[in-house]
């Protein structure tokens, strides 16, 4: 699926790169890309025609006209799937999840950081972005502060940190093994911080969700169910 390729390019590219800027614009436009000409698209993104042609060749597409039609068709299929899903959703989500979902829905952007388990959430990233909640799961090697600064995250944005087998405090402390003086997140403009892992009794974050610790497979299943329920809750509340 083309959208999956676009998401992978977006997640793995530097935030200042041509590849990221093109991918981000494509995901923002969704099905509306059908109304764009090549010239209009590159003008709004601020890239050259050569860069756009090279981008398309990297995903084995030769013409922008063909690309936008494929994207439109994929989004139309997604819309049909979302409408079918909405018909069978039952508003019986766990209370603690509902409270967290309400908090997430007031945020403008969602960036998921932390351990590698978050890459199991790519389908949810796609669904949330489609539903109007831009979501990214960046590949990064530096500190979380660097990523937050690169995204220019503000107070109405949300960073969700996934670290399934430790508390937020342990996560911050253990980072000092890799990054000097990195005990707690230090950012110039603080976005909201949510954490999914081992929840302590003292909750000083925007939200803190406790994950089942009985086994790795149960932890991963609960992580995926949490985000699937989030997608369903957003869909249930949406006008689709």
Phi and psi in degrees as GROMACS dihedral restraints (atoms count N, CA, C in turn):
[ dihedral_restraints ]
;  ai    aj    ak    al  type     phi  dphi    fc
    3     4     5     6     1   -63.3    20    10
    4     5     6     7     1   -39.9    20    10
    6     7     8     9     1   -60.6    20    10
    7     8     9    10     1   -39.5    20    10
    9    10    11    12     1   -59.8    20    10
   10    11    12    13     1   -41.5    20    10
   12    13    14    15     1   -64.5    20    10
   13    14    15    16     1   -41.8    20    10
   15    16    17    18     1   -61.8    20    10
   16    17    18    19     1   -43.5    20    10
   18    19    20    21     1   -62.3    20    10
   19    20    21    22     1   -41.3    20    10
   21    22    23    24     1   -65.2    20    10
   22    23    24    25     1   -39.6    20    10
   24    25    26    27     1   -64.3    20    10
   25    26    27    28     1   -44.5    20    10
   27    28    29    30     1   -61.4    20    10
   28    29    30    31     1   -45.9    20    10
   30    31    32    33     1   -67.8    20    10
   31    32    33    34     1   -29.3    20    10
   33    34    35    36     1  -101.9    20    10
   34    35    36    37     1    -0.3    20    10
   36    37    38    39     1  -101.4    20    10
   37    38    39    40     1   150.9    20    10
   39    40    41    42     1   -60.4    20    10
   40    41    42    43     1   142.6    20    10
   42    43    44    45     1   -66.7    20    10
   43    44    45    46     1   -14.9    20    10
   45    46    47    48     1  -101.1    20    10
   46    47    48    49     1     0.2    20    10
   48    49    50    51     1   -80.5    20    10
   49    50    51    52     1   157.9    20    10
   51    52    53    54     1   -60.9    20    10
   52    53    54    55     1   -40.6    20    10
   54    55    56    57     1   -61.9    20    10
   55    56    57    58     1   -41.1    20    10
   57    58    59    60     1   -67.5    20    10
   58    59    60    61     1   -45.3    20    10
   60    61    62    63     1   -62.0    20    10
   61    62    63    64     1   -40.9    20    10
   63    64    65    66     1   -66.9    20    10
   64    65    66    67     1   -46.6    20    10
   66    67    68    69     1   -61.7    20    10
   67    68    69    70     1   -43.7    20    10
   69    70    71    72     1   -61.1    20    10
   70    71    72    73     1   -43.2    20    10
   72    73    74    75     1   -64.5    20    10
   73    74    75    76     1   -41.6    20    10
   75    76    77    78     1   -60.9    20    10
   76    77    78    79     1   -45.6    20    10
   78    79    80    81     1   -67.3    20    10
   79    80    81    82     1   -33.3    20    10
   81    82    83    84     1   -69.2    20    10
   82    83    84    85     1   -38.8    20    10
   84    85    86    87     1   -72.0    20    10
   85    86    87    88     1   -33.0    20    10
   87    88    89    90     1    53.1    20    10
   88    89    90    91     1  -133.3    20    10
   90    91    92    93     1   -68.7    20    10
   91    92    93    94     1   -16.0    20    10
   93    94    95    96     1   -68.1    20    10
   94    95    96    97     1    -8.7    20    10
   96    97    98    99     1   -62.4    20    10
   97    98    99   100     1   -20.9    20    10
   99   100   101   102     1   -62.2    20    10
  100   101   102   103     1   -22.4    20    10
  102   103   104   105     1   -88.3    20    10
  103   104   105   106     1     0.1    20    10
  105   106   107   108     1   -99.2    20    10
  106   107   108   109     1   140.2    20    10
  108   109   110   111     1   -90.0    20    10
  109   110   111   112     1   166.5    20    10
  111   112   113   114     1   -59.9    20    10
  112   113   114   115     1   -44.0    20    10
  114   115   116   117     1   -64.1    20    10
  115   116   117   118     1   -41.2    20    10
  117   118   119   120     1   -65.2    20    10
  118   119   120   121     1   -41.3    20    10
  120   121   122   123     1   -63.3    20    10
  121   122   123   124     1   -50.6    20    10
  123   124   125   126     1   -69.4    20    10
  124   125   126   127     1   -27.9    20    10
  126   127   128   129     1   -68.1    20    10
  127   128   129   130     1   -43.0    20    10
  129   130   131   132     1   -71.0    20    10
  130   131   132   133     1   -33.6    20    10
  132   133   134   135     1   -77.8    20    10
  133   134   135   136     1   -32.4    20    10
  135   136   137   138     1    86.1    20    10
  136   137   138   139     1    35.5    20    10
  138   139   140   141     1  -123.7    20    10
  139   140   141   142     1   166.1    20    10
  141   142   143   144     1   -84.3    20    10
  142   143   144   145     1   161.8    20    10
  144   145   146   147     1   -62.7    20    10
  145   146   147   148     1   -37.2    20    10
  147   148   149   150     1   -61.3    20    10
  148   149   150   151     1   -42.1    20    10
  150   151   152   153     1   -64.2    20    10
  151   152   153   154     1   -40.1    20    10
  153   154   155   156     1   -67.7    20    10
  154   155   156   157     1   -42.1    20    10
  156   157   158   159     1   -61.7    20    10
  157   158   159   160     1   -42.7    20    10
  159   160   161   162     1   -64.1    20    10
  160   161   162   163     1   -39.4    20    10
  162   163   164   165     1   -60.6    20    10
  163   164   165   166     1   -46.6    20    10
  165   166   167   168     1   -65.1    20    10
  166   167   168   169     1   -38.5    20    10
  168   169   170   171     1   -63.6    20    10
  169   170   171   172     1   -33.3    20    10
  171   172   173   174     1   -64.9    20    10
  172   173   174   175     1   -22.3    20    10
  174   175   176   177     1  -110.2    20    10
  175   176   177   178     1    21.2    20    10
  177   178   179   180     1    63.4    20    10
  178   179   180   181     1    39.7    20    10
  180   181   182   183     1  -125.2    20    10
  181   182   183   184     1   135.9    20    10
  183   184   185   186     1   -97.0    20    10
  184   185   186   187     1   -28.6    20    10
  186   187   188   189     1  -129.4    20    10
  187   188   189   190     1   141.2    20    10
  189   190   191   192     1   -64.2    20    10
  190   191   192   193     1   -36.8    20    10
  192   193   194   195     1   -61.4    20    10
  193   194   195   196     1   -40.0    20    10
  195   196   197   198     1   -69.4    20    10
  196   197   198   199     1   -42.2    20    10
  198   199   200   201     1   -58.9    20    10
  199   200   201   202     1   -48.3    20    10
  201   202   203   204     1   -67.2    20    10
  202   203   204   205     1   -30.8    20    10
  204   205   206   207     1   -69.2    20    10
  205   206   207   208     1   -39.5    20    10
  207   208   209   210     1   -64.5    20    10
  208   209   210   211     1   -43.7    20    10
  210   211   212   213     1   -61.6    20    10
  211   212   213   214     1   -43.4    20    10
  213   214   215   216     1   -60.9    20    10
  214   215   216   217     1   -44.0    20    10
  216   217   218   219     1   -63.4    20    10
  217   218   219   220     1   -41.0    20    10
  219   220   221   222     1   -63.4    20    10
  220   221   222   223     1   -41.7    20    10
  222   223   224   225     1   -69.7    20    10
  223   224   225   226     1   -32.8    20    10
  225   226   227   228     1   -66.6    20    10
  226   227   228   229     1   -39.4    20    10
  228   229   230   231     1   -63.5    20    10
  229   230   231   232     1   -40.3    20    10
  231   232   233   234     1   -62.8    20    10
  232   233   234   235     1   -39.7    20    10
  234   235   236   237     1   -64.6    20    10
  235   236   237   238     1   -40.7    20    10
  237   238   239   240     1   -62.6    20    10
  238   239   240   241     1   -44.4    20    10
  240   241   242   243     1   -62.5    20    10
  241   242   243   244     1   -40.4    20    10
  243   244   245   246     1   -64.2    20    10
  244   245   246   247     1   -40.8    20    10
  246   247   248   249     1   -65.9    20    10
  247   248   249   250     1   -38.0    20    10
  249   250   251   252     1   -65.4    20    10
  250   251   252   253     1   -42.7    20    10
  252   253   254   255     1   -63.2    20    10
  253   254   255   256     1   -40.8    20    10
  255   256   257   258     1   -62.6    20    10
  256   257   258   259     1   -32.7    20    10
  258   259   260   261     1   -65.2    20    10
  259   260   261   262     1   -26.2    20    10
  261   262   263   264     1  -107.7    20    10
  262   263   264   265     1     1.9    20    10
  264   265   266   267     1   -72.1    20    10
  265   266   267   268     1   132.6    20    10
  267   268   269   270     1  -109.2    20    10
  268   269   270   271     1   130.3    20    10
  270   271   272   273     1   -80.6    20    10
  271   272   273   274     1    65.9    20    10
  273   274   275   276     1  -128.6    20    10
  274   275   276   277     1    40.1    20    10
  276   277   278   279     1   -70.0    20    10
  277   278   279   280     1   149.4    20    10
  279   280   281   282     1   -53.9    20    10
  280   281   282   283     1   141.7    20    10
  282   283   284   285     1   -56.9    20    10
  283   284   285   286     1   -43.9    20    10
  285   286   287   288     1   -63.0    20    10
  286   287   288   289     1   -35.7    20    10
  288   289   290   291     1   -69.3    20    10
  289   290   291   292     1   -42.6    20    10
  291   292   293   294     1   -57.9    20    10
  292   293   294   295     1   -41.8    20    10
  294   295   296   297     1   -63.2    20    10
  295   296   297   298     1   -39.6    20    10
  297   298   299   300     1   -69.7    20    10
  298   299   300   301     1   -42.7    20    10
  300   301   302   303     1   -60.0    20    10
  301   302   303   304     1   -39.2    20    10
  303   304   305   306     1   -61.3    20    10
  304   305   306   307     1   -39.2    20    10
  306   307   308   309     1   -67.3    20    10
  307   308   309   310     1   -40.5    20    10
  309   310   311   312     1   -64.8    20    10
  310   311   312   313     1   -37.2    20    10
  312   313   314   315     1   -70.1    20    10
  313   314   315   316     1   -14.2    20    10
  315   316   317   318     1   -90.4    20    10
  316   317   318   319     1    -1.9    20    10
  318   319   320   321     1   -91.3    20    10
  319   320   321   322     1   149.0    20    10
  321   322   323   324     1   -82.9    20    10
  322   323   324   325     1   -41.5    20    10
  324   325   326   327     1  -133.4    20    10
  325   326   327   328     1   151.8    20    10
  327   328   329   330     1  -125.4    20    10
  328   329   330   331     1   126.6    20    10
  330   331   332   333     1  -123.6    20    10
  331   332   333   334     1   124.7    20    10
  333   334   335   336     1  -103.2    20    10
  334   335   336   337     1   117.2    20    10
  336   337   338   339     1  -117.4    20    10
  337   338   339   340     1   179.9    20    10
  339   340   341   342     1   114.2    20    10
  340   341   342   343     1  -145.5    20    10
  342   343   344   345     1   -80.0    20    10
  343   344   345   346     1   173.3    20    10
  345   346   347   348     1   -67.1    20    10
  346   347   348   349     1   -12.5    20    10
  348   349   350   351     1   -62.6    20    10
  349   350   351   352     1   -21.2    20    10
  351   352   353   354     1   -66.0    20    10
  352   353   354   355     1   -19.9    20    10
  354   355   356   357     1   -73.4    20    10
  355   356   357   358     1    -6.5    20    10
  357   358   359   360     1   -77.0    20    10
  358   359   360   361     1    -2.2    20    10
  360   361   362   363     1  -104.1    20    10
  361   362   363   364     1    17.0    20    10
  363   364   365   366     1   -61.5    20    10
  364   365   366   367     1   -37.9    20    10
  366   367   368   369     1   -64.0    20    10
  367   368   369   370     1   -38.1    20    10
  369   370   371   372     1   -69.3    20    10
  370   371   372   373     1   -35.1    20    10
  372   373   374   375     1   -58.5    20    10
  373   374   375   376     1   -46.4    20    10
  375   376   377   378     1   -60.9    20    10
  376   377   378   379     1   -46.3    20    10
  378   379   380   381     1   -66.4    20    10
  379   380   381   382     1   -43.1    20    10
  381   382   383   384     1   -64.5    20    10
  382   383   384   385     1   -41.4    20    10
  384   385   386   387     1   -62.8    20    10
  385   386   387   388     1   -42.3    20    10
  387   388   389   390     1   -60.8    20    10
  388   389   390   391     1   -36.8    20    10
  390   391   392   393     1   -82.8    20    10
  391   392   393   394     1     4.9    20    10
  393   394   395   396     1    96.7    20    10
  394   395   396   397     1    14.6    20    10
  396   397   398   399     1  -119.8    20    10
  397   398   399   400     1    84.9    20    10
  399   400   401   402     1   -50.2    20    10
  400   401   402   403     1   122.2    20    10
  402   403   404   405     1  -129.3    20    10
  403   404   405   406     1   135.4    20    10
  405   406   407   408     1  -134.6    20    10
  406   407   408   409     1   146.7    20    10
  408   409   410   411     1  -126.2    20    10
  409   410   411   412     1    78.6    20    10
  411   412   413   414     1   -71.0    20    10
  412   413   414   415     1   145.3    20    10
  414   415   416   417     1   -84.2    20    10
  415   416   417   418     1   126.5    20    10
  417   418   419   420     1  -148.5    20    10
  418   419   420   421     1   150.8    20    10
  420   421   422   423     1  -113.4    20    10
  421   422   423   424     1   -19.4    20    10
  423   424   425   426     1   -86.1    20    10
  424   425   426   427     1  -161.9    20    10
  426   427   428   429     1   -80.2    20    10
  427   428   429   430     1   162.7    20    10
  429   430   431   432     1   -63.7    20    10
  430   431   432   433     1   -33.5    20    10
  432   433   434   435     1   -58.1    20    10
  433   434   435   436     1   -40.7    20    10
  435   436   437   438     1   -63.1    20    10
  436   437   438   439     1   -42.1    20    10
  438   439   440   441     1   -66.5    20    10
  439   440   441   442     1   -44.3    20    10
  441   442   443   444     1   -60.5    20    10
  442   443   444   445     1   -40.7    20    10
  444   445   446   447     1   -67.1    20    10
  445   446   447   448     1   -40.3    20    10
  447   448   449   450     1   -62.7    20    10
  448   449   450   451     1   -36.1    20    10
  450   451   452   453     1   -80.4    20    10
  451   452   453   454     1    -8.3    20    10
  453   454   455   456     1    54.1    20    10
  454   455   456   457     1    45.4    20    10
  456   457   458   459     1   -71.4    20    10
  457   458   459   460     1   141.6    20    10
  459   460   461   462     1  -117.0    20    10
  460   461   462   463     1  -175.5    20    10
  462   463   464   465     1   -66.4    20    10
  463   464   465   466     1   -22.2    20    10
  465   466   467   468     1   -97.5    20    10
  466   467   468   469     1    11.7    20    10
  468   469   470   471     1  -101.4    20    10
  469   470   471   472     1   164.0    20    10
  471   472   473   474     1  -128.9    20    10
  472   473   474   475     1   128.9    20    10
  474   475   476   477     1  -105.4    20    10
  475   476   477   478     1   122.3    20    10
  477   478   479   480     1  -105.3    20    10
  478   479   480   481     1   119.7    20    10
  480   481   482   483     1  -100.2    20    10
  481   482   483   484     1   124.3    20    10
  483   484   485   486     1  -106.0    20    10
  484   485   486   487     1   119.2    20    10
  486   487   488   489     1  -149.1    20    10
  487   488   489   490     1    89.7    20    10
  489   490   491   492     1   -62.0    20    10
  490   491   492   493     1   -28.8    20    10
  492   493   494   495     1  -115.2    20    10
  493   494   495   496     1    25.3    20    10
  495   496   497   498     1  -152.1    20    10
  496   497   498   499     1   165.0    20    10
  498   499   500   501     1   -81.2    20    10
  499   500   501   502     1   168.9    20    10
  501   502   503   504     1   -61.8    20    10
  502   503   504   505     1   -42.8    20    10
  504   505   506   507     1   -61.6    20    10
  505   506   507   508     1   -41.5    20    10
  507   508   509   510     1   -65.1    20    10
  508   509   510   511     1   -39.9    20    10
  510   511   512   513     1   -59.0    20    10
  511   512   513   514     1   -47.0    20    10
  513   514   515   516     1   -66.0    20    10
  514   515   516   517     1   -41.1    20    10
  516   517   518   519     1   -66.8    20    10
  517   518   519   520     1   -43.5    20    10
  519   520   521   522     1   -67.2    20    10
  520   521   522   523     1   -20.6    20    10
  522   523   524   525     1   -64.5    20    10
  523   524   525   526     1   -23.7    20    10
  525   526   527   528     1   -65.4    20    10
  526   527   528   529     1   -16.4    20    10
  528   529   530   531     1   -65.2    20    10
  529   530   531   532     1   -32.1    20    10
  531   532   533   534     1  -103.9    20    10
  532   533   534   535     1   -32.4    20    10
  534   535   536   537     1  -126.2    20    10
  535   536   537   538     1   124.0    20    10
  537   538   539   540     1   -65.7    20    10
  538   539   540   541     1   137.3    20    10
  540   541   542   543     1    57.0    20    10
  541   542   543   544     1    39.7    20    10
  543   544   545   546     1  -116.4    20    10
  544   545   546   547     1    44.9    20    10
  546   547   548   549     1   -69.6    20    10
  547   548   549   550     1   -39.6    20    10
  549   550   551   552     1  -133.2    20    10
  550   551   552   553     1   150.8    20    10
  552   553   554   555     1   -58.8    20    10
  553   554   555   556     1   128.8    20    10
  555   556   557   558     1  -124.9    20    10
  556   557   558   559     1   101.8    20    10
  558   559   560   561     1  -126.8    20    10
  559   560   561   562     1   151.6    20    10
  561   562   563   564     1   -68.2    20    10
  562   563   564   565     1   -46.6    20    10
  564   565   566   567     1  -116.9    20    10
  565   566   567   568     1   115.4    20    10
  567   568   569   570     1   -82.9    20    10
  568   569   570   571     1   117.8    20    10
  570   571   572   573     1   -78.2    20    10
  571   572   573   574     1   172.4    20    10
  573   574   575   576     1   -69.9    20    10
  574   575   576   577     1   143.4    20    10
  576   577   578   579     1  -120.3    20    10
  577   578   579   580     1   121.6    20    10
  579   580   581   582     1  -114.1    20    10
  580   581   582   583     1   152.3    20    10
  582   583   584   585     1  -133.2    20    10
  583   584   585   586     1   137.3    20    10
  585   586   587   588     1  -122.0    20    10
  586   587   588   589     1   116.0    20    10
  588   589   590   591     1   173.5    20    10
  589   590   591   592     1  -128.8    20    10
  591   592   593   594     1   -94.3    20    10
  592   593   594   595     1   114.7    20    10
  594   595   596   597     1   -88.0    20    10
  595   596   597   598     1   124.7    20    10
  597   598   599   600     1   -78.5    20    10
  598   599   600   601     1   169.1    20    10
  600   601   602   603     1   -68.4    20    10
  601   602   603   604     1   -36.4    20    10
  603   604   605   606     1   -86.2    20    10
  604   605   606   607     1   112.8    20    10
  606   607   608   609     1  -107.8    20    10
  607   608   609   610     1   100.9    20    10
  609   610   611   612     1  -106.4    20    10
  610   611   612   613     1    10.0    20    10
  612   613   614   615     1  -100.5    20    10
  613   614   615   616     1   174.9    20    10
  615   616   617   618     1   -61.5    20    10
  616   617   618   619     1   -42.2    20    10
  618   619   620   621     1  -155.8    20    10
  619   620   621   622     1   158.3    20    10
  621   622   623   624     1  -143.8    20    10
  622   623   624   625     1   112.1    20    10
  624   625   626   627     1  -110.7    20    10
  625   626   627   628     1   126.1    20    10
  627   628   629   630     1   -84.7    20    10
  628   629   630   631     1   131.9    20    10
  630   631   632   633     1  -105.5    20    10
  631   632   633   634     1   141.4    20    10
  633   634   635   636     1   -55.2    20    10
  634   635   636   637     1   128.0    20    10
  636   637   638   639     1  -106.3    20    10
  637   638   639   640     1    10.6    20    10
  639   640   641   642     1   -65.8    20    10
  640   641   642   643     1   -37.8    20    10
  642   643   644   645     1  -160.5    20    10
  643   644   645   646     1   162.7    20    10
  645   646   647   648     1   -63.1    20    10
  646   647   648   649     1   -43.3    20    10
  648   649   650   651     1   -64.8    20    10
  649   650   651   652     1   -35.5    20    10
  651   652   653   654     1   -70.7    20    10
  652   653   654   655     1   -36.0    20    10
  654   655   656   657     1   -63.9    20    10
  655   656   657   658     1   -45.8    20    10
  657   658   659   660     1   -64.9    20    10
  658   659   660   661     1   -41.1    20    10
  660   661   662   663     1   -61.7    20    10
  661   662   663   664     1   -42.9    20    10
  663   664   665   666     1   -66.8    20    10
  664   665   666   667     1   -37.1    20    10
  666   667   668   669     1   -60.4    20    10
  667   668   669   670     1   -47.2    20    10
  669   670   671   672     1   -67.5    20    10
  670   671   672   673     1   -38.4    20    10
  672   673   674   675     1   -65.1    20    10
  673   674   675   676     1   -40.0    20    10
  675   676   677   678     1   -56.6    20    10
  676   677   678   679     1   -48.0    20    10
  678   679   680   681     1   -74.6    20    10
  679   680   681   682     1   -32.4    20    10
  681   682   683   684     1   -64.0    20    10
  682   683   684   685     1   -42.1    20    10
  684   685   686   687     1   -64.5    20    10
  685   686   687   688     1   -36.1    20    10
  687   688   689   690     1   -61.0    20    10
  688   689   690   691     1   -47.1    20    10
  690   691   692   693     1   -59.1    20    10
  691   692   693   694     1   -44.9    20    10
  693   694   695   696     1   -66.3    20    10
  694   695   696   697     1   -37.6    20    10
  696   697   698   699     1   -65.8    20    10
  697   698   699   700     1   -45.0    20    10
  699   700   701   702     1   -61.5    20    10
  700   701   702   703     1   -43.3    20    10
  702   703   704   705     1   -63.5    20    10
  703   704   705   706     1   -41.8    20    10
  705   706   707   708     1   -60.0    20    10
  706   707   708   709     1   -36.8    20    10
  708   709   710   711     1   -87.3    20    10
  709   710   711   712     1    -9.5    20    10
  711   712   713   714     1   -83.3    20    10
  712   713   714   715     1   171.5    20    10
  714   715   716   717     1   -94.2    20    10
  715   716   717   718     1    12.8    20    10
